[in-house]
Amino acid sequence: MEKGERKMNDQELQELVERISLRFFGKPFKHVALFNSRLRTTGGRYLLKNHNIEINYKYYVEFGEKELIGIIKHELCHYHLHLEGKGYQHRDNDFKKLLKEVQAPRFCSPLQSVQRKKSKVIYKYVCKGCKTIFTRRRKVDVDRFVCGKCRGKLEMK
């Protein structure tokens, strides 16, 4: 968060979600919206059991209010469609259509602070039978797994 930029609390988030719901969907948001600091890989989530919306605070800190509003619109699409008994999942046409109508993003931007670094370590294995070479990013238990071609024993190269 840049200097001078205000922090947002749960009450302000609740009011923002209620305003966005009325403005873009023409319907009230009657449940709870709050920040959830435990979310890691997603900008927000809509909870089917209690109809609440949780938002990842890190997105507000890293990208600001514009990204936050996009995430809120996305979660409100899930919310309103679910309550209306329509297709509320990402793959449903009702959901895709409503996203376009309210100009909500289908996915949120990846966080720079938690971007996973691709594993640079490469493990090489050779089949003792057919001499096929396998490269893997994860270690393989050579006592448990065998060659997929000839079922021979593997050994680390």
C-alpha positions in Angstrom: 0.0 0.0 0.0 1.4 3.4 -1.0 2.0 6.2 1.5 -1.1 8.1 2.3 -3.4 5.4 1.1 -6.2 4.5 3.5 -6.8 1.1 4.9 -10.2 -0.5 4.6 -12.0 -2.3 7.4 -14.8 -4.9 7.3 -17.5 -2.4 7.8 -16.3 -0.2 4.9 -16.1 -3.4 2.7 -19.6 -4.3 3.7 -20.9 -0.9 2.6 -18.9 -1.0 -0.6 -20.4 -4.5 -1.5 -23.9 -3.2 -0.7 -23.4 -0.2 -3.0 -21.9 -2.2 -5.8 -24.8 -4.8 -5.6 -27.5 -2.1 -5.9 -25.7 -0.2 -8.6 -24.6 -3.0 -10.9 -27.2 -5.7 -10.1 -30.2 -3.7 -9.0 -30.6 -6.0 -6.0 -29.6 -5.7 -2.3 -26.8 -7.7 -0.8 -28.3 -9.0 2.5 -25.5 -11.0 3.9 -22.0 -10.4 5.3 -18.9 -9.4 3.4 -15.6 -9.4 5.1 -11.8 -9.7 4.6 -10.3 -13.1 5.1 -6.5 -13.0 5.6 -6.2 -16.7 5.3 -7.1 -16.7 1.5 -3.9 -17.3 -0.5 -4.5 -18.1 -4.1 -7.9 -16.4 -4.8 -9.2 -12.8 -4.7 -12.4 -13.8 -3.0 -15.0 -16.5 -2.5 -18.7 -16.8 -2.1 -19.8 -19.2 0.6 -22.7 -21.4 -0.4 -23.7 -22.4 3.1 -24.3 -18.9 4.6 -24.2 -16.7 1.4 -21.4 -14.6 2.8 -18.5 -13.2 0.7 -14.9 -13.3 1.8 -12.3 -11.0 0.1 -8.5 -11.4 0.1 -7.2 -8.2 1.7 -3.8 -8.6 -0.1 -5.5 -7.8 -3.4 -6.7 -4.5 -2.0 -3.2 -3.7 -0.7 -1.3 -4.7 -3.8 -3.7 -3.5 -6.6 -6.0 -1.0 -5.0 -9.7 -0.3 -5.1 -10.2 -0.9 -8.8 -9.2 -4.6 -8.6 -11.1 -4.9 -5.3 -14.3 -3.7 -7.1 -13.7 -6.3 -9.9 -13.4 -9.1 -7.3 -16.5 -7.9 -5.5 -18.5 -7.9 -8.8 -17.3 -11.4 -9.6 -18.4 -12.7 -6.2 -21.7 -10.9 -6.4 -22.3 -12.7 -9.7 -22.0 -16.0 -7.8 -24.2 -14.7 -5.0 -27.1 -13.4 -7.0 -27.2 -16.3 -9.5 -27.1 -18.9 -6.6 -29.9 -17.2 -4.8 -32.0 -17.1 -8.0 -31.4 -20.8 -8.6 -29.5 -20.1 -11.8 -26.1 -21.4 -13.0 -23.6 -19.7 -10.6 -20.5 -21.8 -11.3 -17.6 -20.6 -13.6 -18.6 -23.0 -16.3 -22.3 -22.0 -16.5 -23.5 -19.8 -19.3 -25.7 -17.7 -16.8 -22.5 -16.9 -14.9 -20.5 -16.0 -18.0 -23.3 -13.8 -19.3 -23.7 -11.9 -16.1 -20.0 -11.3 -15.8 -20.1 -9.6 -19.2 -23.1 -7.5 -18.3 -21.6 -6.1 -15.1 -18.0 -6.0 -16.6 -16.6 -8.2 -13.9 -13.3 -10.1 -14.5 -13.5 -13.9 -14.9 -10.1 -14.2 -13.0 -8.2 -11.9 -10.8 -4.7 -10.8 -11.4 -2.0 -12.9 -9.8 -0.4 -11.6 -6.6 3.2 -10.7 -7.0 3.8 -11.2 -3.2 2.8 -14.9 -3.4 3.6 -15.9 -6.9 4.9 -19.4 -6.8 8.4 -19.8 -8.2 8.7 -22.7 -10.7 11.0 -25.4 -9.4 14.3 -25.2 -11.2 15.5 -28.6 -9.8 15.1 -31.3 -12.4 15.4 -35.0 -11.4 16.5 -37.5 -14.0 15.7 -41.2 -13.8 16.9 -44.0 -16.1 15.1 -47.3 -16.6 17.5 -50.2 -15.9 15.6 -52.4 -18.5 14.9 -50.3 -21.6 17.3 -47.3 -20.7 14.5 -44.7 -21.2 15.3 -41.4 -19.5 12.6 -39.6 -17.4 12.8 -36.0 -16.2 10.7 -34.9 -13.3 10.3 -31.8 -11.2 9.4 -33.8 -8.2 11.4 -36.7 -6.7 10.2 -40.1 -7.5 10.3 -43.0 -5.0 12.3 -45.5 -7.1 11.4 -48.4 -4.7 7.7 -47.8 -5.4 7.5 -46.7 -9.0 8.6 -48.5 -12.2 9.1 -47.7 -15.8 5.9 -47.0 -17.7 7.1 -48.7 -20.8 8.7 -51.9 -19.7 7.9 -52.0 -15.9 11.7 -52.1 -15.2 13.3 -50.6 -12.1 14.2 -47.0 -12.1 17.4 -45.4 -10.8 18.3 -41.8 -10.3 20.8 -40.6 -12.9 
